[in-house]
Amino acid sequence: MKLMNKILAAVTGALMLVCIPAFAHAQDELTGTVDQGNIQPLPIAIAIGGNDASGGDLGNKISKVVMNDLESSGYFAPINPAAFIQQNPDVAVQPEFAAWKTINAQYLSNGRAFVDSDGRLQVDFRLWDIFSQNQLLGQSLTATPENWRRIAHKIADAIYEKLTGQEGYFDTRIVFVAESGYKTARIKHLAIMDQDGANPSYLPVAGNNTKVMTPRFSADSQEIAYMALTADSARIYIYNLETGRQEAVGQIKGMAFAPRFSPDGSKLAFSVSQGGATNIYVMDLRTRSMTKLTSGGFINTSPSFSADGGTIAFTSDRGGSPQIYLMNASGGNVRRITFGGGSYSTPVFSPKGDQIAFTKQSGGRFSIGVMDAGGGNAKLLTSSYLEEGPTWAPNGRYIMFFRESQGGNPSLWMVEVTGRVERAVPYPGGASDPAWSPRLK
């Protein structure tokens, strides 16, 4: 329970946000910049000062997390604090704009972190346009002191949203499979961490010698569906992060795997392999009644609901090789949407429902790509010896996946939907099959 309490504190820690009156009218946000092909990252200075209750340099720690978040997006170039001419700019007065122009800062976010008389962490921060000398943001965030990293992610989200016009994605978590041991006998744990790789933890799962596969978040981030594989069974469990309770999903004959929640959380789609065929079922989680959506002797797997819950994308070999198909969420109206060379698999609808991420295998290589939700306009974003398992950031701008070199361990990577930004997600061990949470509440 100690582990679960730690997790719950990180996930559900109370955060409050209020706005500080601006010194000046905010200028128009830079909407549209993220859709342009060639973008020069915006030079930005992050200068948050202040100490924690023991005198520790809390403001500096928060600044580093904000800088790392913004730099990882590919749209910002944080300036090294060693170059700052004005040190510790007071959040209560206008900054010395000339000093920030001298070091080529286009934007400045300054602030102050402190622990108030009630023991709560408070961070006041502002965002300035250096050249127009306008304040763009002014906010105050409070939380319990142990949630200082979430405060930092929320500051990064606010800056990202103001300057790109896109929803932030930094205050999110990743559930994934942590792998260790020899490749022929891998140990696979259910694990969770912040989107930037911080605070990794194992989640206890049912049974001994269980291998965990395909974990997936519910829409409210409070539940995780995963496949538990043992020597004689493959079952699907739902893990409640708030209570720590987990339960098997029904008494299903055959091997059940590849679960995926519906957008409203009322249903769970998954595959069942039985008698040489693999078909897709959907379960009503209130009544536990199951409906079989596909039939025949084919392999139908990897179901993914559209954003409105009306359509399911899935992989099937009914045409002779694995390809991606769509069908109504109640079954029927099946239509194929991939026709290029090679095989296509693991379709995942974007949060907005306008695109589908997929894995393509062709010519001995694996690629991660995106295409329109109805098929068409497919483009490959990354390619290597082995990579698969795409999952969308909640703003639909980034995709995380796992990559494995020949003879190496799997690791997590992320790529922006234009393919312009690609970087490794830090985790000290082997990691595969990530699922990106919605933004935390």
Solvent accessible surface area in square Angstrom, and as a share of the most:
residue,aa,sasa,rsa
1,M,160,0.71
2,K,179,0.76
3,L,71,0.35
4,M,9,0.04
5,N,85,0.43
6,K,134,0.57
7,I,5,0.02
8,L,35,0.17
9,A,44,0.34
10,A,27,0.21
11,V,6,0.03
12,T,66,0.38
13,G,12,0.11
14,A,61,0.47
15,L,35,0.17
16,M,114,0.51
17,L,90,0.45
18,V,94,0.54
19,C,101,0.60
20,I,38,0.19
21,P,115,0.72
22,A,58,0.45
23,F,92,0.38
24,A,33,0.26
25,H,170,0.76
26,A,50,0.39
27,Q,49,0.22
28,D,124,0.64
29,E,73,0.33
30,L,48,0.24
31,T,84,0.49
32,G,34,0.33
33,T,41,0.24
34,V,0,0.00
35,D,95,0.49
36,Q,104,0.46
37,G,56,0.54
38,N,148,0.76
39,I,27,0.14
40,Q,156,0.69
41,P,52,0.32
42,L,34,0.17
43,P,44,0.27
44,I,0,0.00
45,A,0,0.00
46,I,2,0.01
47,A,15,0.11
48,I,8,0.04
49,G,25,0.24
50,G,27,0.26
51,N,83,0.43
52,D,42,0.22
53,A,92,0.71
54,S,106,0.68
55,G,51,0.49
56,G,27,0.26
57,D,78,0.40
58,L,6,0.03
59,G,0,0.00
60,N,58,0.30
61,K,83,0.35
62,I,0,0.00
63,S,6,0.04
64,K,125,0.53
65,V,13,0.07
66,V,0,0.00
67,M,33,0.15
68,N,75,0.39
69,D,0,0.00
70,L,0,0.00
71,E,92,0.41
72,S,20,0.13
73,S,0,0.00
74,G,9,0.08
75,Y,6,0.02
76,F,4,0.02
77,A,43,0.33
78,P,26,0.17
79,I,25,0.13
80,N,98,0.50
81,P,54,0.34
82,A,91,0.71
83,A,49,0.38
84,F,17,0.07
85,I,98,0.50
86,Q,27,0.12
87,Q,107,0.48
88,N,130,0.67
89,P,8,0.05
90,D,79,0.41
91,V,15,0.08
92,A,64,0.50
93,V,79,0.46
94,Q,95,0.42
95,P,7,0.04
96,E,102,0.46
97,F,17,0.07
98,A,76,0.59
99,A,13,0.10
100,W,1,0.00
101,K,75,0.32
102,T,93,0.54
103,I,29,0.15
104,N,111,0.57
105,A,0,0.00
106,Q,60,0.27
107,Y,3,0.01
108,L,0,0.00
109,S,0,0.00
110,N,0,0.00
111,G,5,0.05
112,R,112,0.41
113,A,1,0.01
114,F,49,0.20
115,V,40,0.23
116,D,42,0.22
117,S,120,0.77
118,D,122,0.63
119,G,36,0.35
120,R,58,0.21
121,L,0,0.00
122,Q,42,0.19
123,V,0,0.00
124,D,17,0.09
125,F,0,0.00
126,R,20,0.07
127,L,0,0.00
128,W,0,0.00
129,D,9,0.05
130,I,0,0.00
131,F,121,0.50
132,S,50,0.32
133,Q,82,0.36
134,N,40,0.20
135,Q,0,0.00
136,L,9,0.04
137,L,28,0.14
138,G,8,0.07
139,Q,23,0.10
140,S,8,0.05
141,L,1,0.01
142,T,22,0.13
143,A,0,0.00
144,T,39,0.23
145,P,56,0.35
146,E,117,0.52
147,N,7,0.04
148,W,52,0.18
149,R,42,0.15
150,R,16,0.06
151,I,0,0.00
152,A,0,0.00
153,H,4,0.02
154,K,37,0.16
155,I,0,0.00
156,A,0,0.00
157,D,1,0.01
158,A,14,0.11
159,I,0,0.00
160,Y,0,0.00
161,E,55,0.25
162,K,41,0.17
163,L,2,0.01
164,T,3,0.02
165,G,33,0.32
166,Q,34,0.15
167,E,81,0.36
168,G,0,0.00
169,Y,1,0.00
170,F,0,0.00
171,D,2,0.01
172,T,3,0.02
173,R,10,0.04
174,I,0,0.00
175,V,0,0.00
176,F,0,0.00
177,V,3,0.02
178,A,2,0.02
179,E,17,0.08
180,S,52,0.33
181,G,51,0.49
182,Y,184,0.70
183,K,118,0.50
184,T,135,0.79
185,A,63,0.49
186,R,23,0.08
187,I,95,0.48
188,K,43,0.18
189,H,68,0.30
190,L,1,0.00
191,A,1,0.00
192,I,0,0.00
193,M,0,0.00
194,D,13,0.07
195,Q,10,0.04
196,D,19,0.10
197,G,12,0.12
198,A,23,0.18
199,N,67,0.34
200,P,60,0.38
201,S,20,0.13
202,Y,103,0.39
203,L,5,0.02
204,P,71,0.45
205,V,40,0.23
206,A,31,0.24
207,G,59,0.57
208,N,132,0.68
209,N,145,0.74
210,T,18,0.10
211,K,74,0.31
212,V,0,0.00
213,M,65,0.29
214,T,24,0.14
215,P,0,0.00
216,R,30,0.11
217,F,23,0.10
218,S,6,0.04
219,A,53,0.41
220,D,82,0.42
221,S,5,0.03
222,Q,42,0.19
223,E,51,0.23
224,I,0,0.00
225,A,0,0.00
226,Y,0,0.00
227,M,13,0.06
228,A,4,0.03
229,L,49,0.24
230,T,44,0.26
231,A,117,0.91
232,D,131,0.68
233,S,42,0.27
234,A,3,0.03
235,R,83,0.30
236,I,2,0.01
237,Y,34,0.13
238,I,11,0.06
239,Y,1,0.00
240,N,38,0.19
241,L,2,0.01
242,E,99,0.45
243,T,84,0.49
244,G,22,0.22
245,R,154,0.56
246,Q,49,0.22
247,E,56,0.25
248,A,28,0.22
249,V,3,0.01
250,G,26,0.25
251,Q,165,0.73
252,I,36,0.18
253,K,163,0.69
254,G,40,0.38
255,M,89,0.40
256,A,1,0.01
257,F,44,0.18
258,A,14,0.11
259,P,1,0.01
260,R,45,0.17
261,F,14,0.06
262,S,6,0.04
263,P,51,0.32
264,D,110,0.57
265,G,28,0.27
266,S,16,0.10
267,K,76,0.32
268,L,0,0.00
269,A,0,0.00
270,F,0,0.00
271,S,0,0.00
272,V,7,0.04
273,S,35,0.23
274,Q,97,0.43
275,G,86,0.83
276,G,75,0.72
277,A,17,0.13
278,T,9,0.05
279,N,10,0.05
280,I,0,0.00
281,Y,40,0.15
282,V,14,0.08
283,M,1,0.01
284,D,34,0.18
285,L,27,0.14
286,R,181,0.66
287,T,96,0.56
288,R,90,0.33
289,S,64,0.41
290,M,72,0.32
291,T,72,0.42
292,K,104,0.44
293,L,16,0.08
294,T,8,0.05
295,S,76,0.49
296,G,44,0.42
297,G,63,0.60
298,F,84,0.35
299,I,93,0.47
300,N,0,0.00
301,T,24,0.14
302,S,23,0.15
303,P,1,0.01
304,S,2,0.02
305,F,16,0.07
306,S,11,0.07
307,A,44,0.34
308,D,125,0.65
309,G,22,0.21
310,G,40,0.39
311,T,27,0.16
312,I,0,0.00
313,A,0,0.00
314,F,0,0.00
315,T,10,0.06
316,S,0,0.00
317,D,43,0.22
318,R,70,0.26
319,G,51,0.49
320,G,70,0.68
321,S,42,0.27
322,P,56,0.35
323,Q,4,0.02
324,I,0,0.00
325,Y,12,0.05
326,L,9,0.04
327,M,0,0.00
328,N,55,0.28
329,A,25,0.19
330,S,96,0.62
331,G,17,0.17
332,G,38,0.37
333,N,96,0.49
334,V,58,0.34
335,R,87,0.32
336,R,79,0.29
337,I,16,0.08
338,T,6,0.03
339,F,145,0.61
340,G,38,0.36
341,G,56,0.54
342,G,37,0.35
343,S,22,0.14
344,Y,14,0.05
345,S,31,0.20
346,T,32,0.19
347,P,0,0.00
348,V,13,0.07
349,F,17,0.07
350,S,3,0.02
351,P,60,0.38
352,K,134,0.57
353,G,20,0.19
354,D,80,0.42
355,Q,42,0.19
356,I,0,0.00
357,A,0,0.00
358,F,0,0.00
359,T,2,0.01
360,K,33,0.14
361,Q,82,0.36
362,S,52,0.34
363,G,82,0.79
364,G,61,0.59
365,R,117,0.43
366,F,39,0.16
367,S,8,0.05
368,I,0,0.00
369,G,0,0.00
370,V,1,0.00
371,M,3,0.01
372,D,51,0.27
373,A,24,0.19
374,G,58,0.56
375,G,18,0.17
376,G,40,0.38
377,N,121,0.62
378,A,58,0.45
379,K,96,0.41
380,L,91,0.45
381,L,22,0.11
382,T,9,0.05
383,S,53,0.34
384,S,17,0.11
385,Y,100,0.38
386,L,38,0.19
387,E,0,0.00
388,E,52,0.23
389,G,10,0.10
390,P,6,0.04
391,T,11,0.06
392,W,14,0.05
393,A,0,0.00
394,P,23,0.14
395,N,2,0.01
396,G,11,0.11
397,R,21,0.08
398,Y,0,0.00
399,I,0,0.00
400,M,0,0.00
401,F,0,0.00
402,F,24,0.10
403,R,41,0.15
404,E,12,0.05
405,S,67,0.43
406,Q,141,0.63
407,G,72,0.69
408,G,22,0.21
409,N,99,0.51
410,P,3,0.02
411,S,43,0.28
412,L,1,0.01
413,W,62,0.22
414,M,10,0.04
415,V,0,0.00
416,E,0,0.00
417,V,13,0.08
418,T,57,0.33
419,G,28,0.27
420,R,84,0.31
421,V,9,0.05
422,E,73,0.33
423,R,81,0.30
424,A,56,0.43
425,V,9,0.05
426,P,83,0.52
427,Y,45,0.17
428,P,127,0.80
429,G,39,0.38
430,G,6,0.06
431,A,1,0.00
432,S,7,0.04
433,D,20,0.10
434,P,2,0.01
435,A,5,0.04
436,W,15,0.05
437,S,2,0.01
438,P,42,0.27
439,R,66,0.24
440,L,17,0.09
441,K,193,0.82
